[in-house]
Amino acid sequence: MKYKTGDVERILGIPAETVRFLEKKGLVNPPRDESSGYRYYNSVDLNKLVAYKFYRSFEFSLDESTEILNLLSHVESAEQIEHHINVIQQRIAHYKVLLERLKELRHSFKQVDLMQGKFQIEDSPDLFLYYNQVNDQFKMSKMQREVTLEWLSQMPLIQLALYIPQHMVPEGDNVYFGYAVRTKYQEVVDRVIDLPLTKKIPPRKSVFTVIKCYEGERINRLLQPALDFMDEHGMALAGDVIGWIIHEDEDEQGIVRYFEVWLPVAAK
């Protein structure tokens, strides 16, 4: 039985344009009828097109699928499949990490309503931190530009972080911004751990809260309610403040940013 391109489309659901494209790629090579000018496909061609769809459904590339069907022996095909198994395993590992990071992000967004103006005692995250900005000014040395680019290449596993030295809470004017990564993301840690100005921030018993900061407000001063909470519970600030931005929004008062922050504490 012979089939025209339109027949193939009706039988297999493969658009005629795709069939002609795969013909040009050498997947099938139907003879042309000299009298009519049509190319006619046989059942072998149709089944090869089905086999092509089969391999593509495993996310083999067009070229890989065509090679398996037309060029490779069964031994070579098995090797290609083994290679693709490794590729898929790497993708699975990657997407597992992305899923974990998305769950963290979802948790942070939920904290905006749950913890704004509220306080709880918990351990701060175990992380590495690098900052390249003081208030609204980026540091522009060649070295810092290079380090910044390396950190940014680790998205989305890094956080857009803030850091406030203890002596600048609550009356200081400087807030340091940069990037942080939790130590559980070991692949990223391995890439940034030896970079200049990257520092380890171990977990500390802390007061955790979410602060709401409008354009022009000093984050340092917005930490005063957390200090008041400490004082009421017999605690005092015992280290540098860390945190990260959750979201930037706009309401009737203007641009507003929400931050998760951890303030290390110790008994008075």
N, C-alpha and C positions, 0 to 999 in steps of 0.2 A: 504494500500500500504506500502511495506517495502523498505527501502533505505539503501544501503551500504554507508560506509564512503566516498567513491569516489563520489557517487551520491550527498551526502550532499554538498561536495565541489563544484560540478558543479551547483547545484541549488542555493546555498546561497553565494558562493564565499568565504566560510570559509575554510582555508587550512585543509587538513586531520589531520595534526599534531595538530592543534588547537582543532579540534573536539575531538580527543583522549585525549588531555590535559584536556578539560572541562569535559569529561566523568570521568577522574580520580578525578577531583575536586568535582564530585557529581552533576553537573548541570543536566546531563541526565544519564540515566541508561538503555541503550538498551540491550535486552536479546541476548545471543549468541546462534546461531543455532548450535546444537550439531553435526549435520551431516557435515556441511561445515566449522564450526569454525568461520564464519563471525558474526559480530554484525549487527543487523538490526535496523534502526531507523524508527519510524513512524512519522506521521504528527505532533503529539503533541511534539515529540522531536525536530523536525525542527522549530516549532513555538517557542519553548522555547529558542532555539539557537538564533532566530531572536530577541526575547525579551531581551536576554542577550546583544546582540549588541545594542539594543535600550538604555538600561540603561548605558552601557559603553560609549555610545555617549554623555551622560550627564556628563562624567568623574567620575561616580561612580567607585570605585575600583572593581577588580575582585571579592573579597570576598563580598563586599557590594551588588554587582549585583546578585551574587549567593544567598545570604541570602534573598534578596527581593523576588526572584523567588521561592525559595524552603523552606524557614524557617519562614519568617515573615508573620503575619496576615496583613490584609489591614490597621488596625489601626497602627500597628508597622511600616509598610511600609511608611505610611503617616508621621510618626515621623522621619523616616530615610530621607525622602525627605525634610522635614522641616529643618533638620540638614544640609543637603547638600545645600539647598538654602542659609543658613548662610555662609557656606564655600565659595560658589561661589561669594556671595556679598563681602566677605573679599578679594577674589582674584581680583575682579573688582576694588575695592578700591586700592589695591596694584598696579595693572597695570596702573591705572590712574596716580598714583604718579610716577611710572617709566616712563610713557609717558611724563609727565611734565618735569622730570629730563632729559630725552633724548632731548627734545626741547631746554632746556637750554644749553645742551652740543653742539647741532647743532649750536645754536646761537654763542657760544664761538668760535667754529671753523671758522665760517664765519667772525668773528671779526679779525682774523689773517690778512686777505687781506684788510679788510675795514678800520681798525684803526691802523695798524702798522705805526708809525711815524706821526700819526694824533692825535688830541686832541679834547675832547668835555666835556662840563660841564654837570654833572648829579649827582644824589644822589648815594652814594655807597650802596652796599647791606646791609640789616639788617641781622646780623648774630651773631653766637657764634663761637669763635676761640680757638683752643688749639694748641700749638706748642711743638714738641719733638725733634727738630733738629736745631742746629746752624751751618750754612754753611754745611759742609759735615759730621758733627759729631752728632750722635744720643745720646740723654740723656738716660742713662741706669739704673737709680735707679729702685728699685722694684715698687715703686708707679707709676713712669712714664710708666713703661712697662705695668702695669695693666690698666692705663688710656688709653694708646695707643691702646691696644687690644679692649677696649670697644668702642673707636671711630671707629676703623677699622671694627667692627661688624656692623656699621651703613651704610656701602656701599650698594648701590651707591648714597645715598642721601647726602654724604659729598663731599667736594671739597678738593683737594690737595693744601693747601693754603700756602701763604707766608705773612710775617709780618715784617715790617721794622720801628723801632722807628723813630720818627721825627728827633731826633738829629743825626741820622746816615745817613741822606740824605743830600747831595749825597756823602759825604766823608768817611762815616763809612765803616767798613769792614764786619760787621755781618748782615746776613739775617737769619731770623727765619722761619723755615718751619714746617708745621703741617697740621691740618685739620680744616675745617670750615663747618658750616651748616647754611643755610638760615632759618630764624625764621619761615617761612611759613610751614616748615616741622616739625610740632609740636610734632609728635610722637618721632622723633629723639631728638628734643630739650629737651623733658621731660627726656630722658635717659642720656643726657650729661650735663645738666645745672648745676648740683651740683657736677660734677667731679672736682677734684683738677686741678688748673691751667687753667680752662676753663673760658674765659672772654667774656663778651657781647661787641660787636662792633656795636653801633647804626649807622644808616645811616647819612652821612654827605655830604654836597655839596662838590663835588670833581672834579678834572680833571681825566678823564678816558682815558686810552690809552692801546695799546698793545706793549710790548717790545720784542725784539729779542735778545737772550742772547746765545753767544757761550761758549763752555767749557772754563773755566778759566777767563771769564769776570765777573766783579762785577756788580750785578744788581743795587746796589746803584748808581754807576756812570752813568749807562744807563738811570737813571731818570732825568739827567740834561736837556735834551730837554723839558721835561714837566715843569721843574722849569723855563726855559726860556720862555715858553708859558705863564706861570703865570705872570711873570714879565712884559711881553709885554702887558698884559691885566689888569694890576693894582692889581694883586693878589699875595698872598704869601702862602707857605705851612703852614697849621694850624693843623696838627695832624699826627698820624702814618699812614704809607702806608700799605694797604692791597691788596691782589690779590690772584691769583691762576694760576697754570700751565694749559695751554690748551693742549700742545702737545710737544713731543720731536721728532726731525727729524734729518736728516743728509744730508748735502750738500757738495760741493767741499771744503768748509772751515772746515768741521768737524761737531761735534754734536751741534745742536742748539735747544734751548727751547724757546717756546713762552708763554708769561705770560699776562694775563689781570691784570691791576693794577688801583687802585683808590688812588689819592693823595688829601686829604682834603685841602680845600682852604678857605681863608678869604680875604676880601679887605685889602689892605695895609693901 
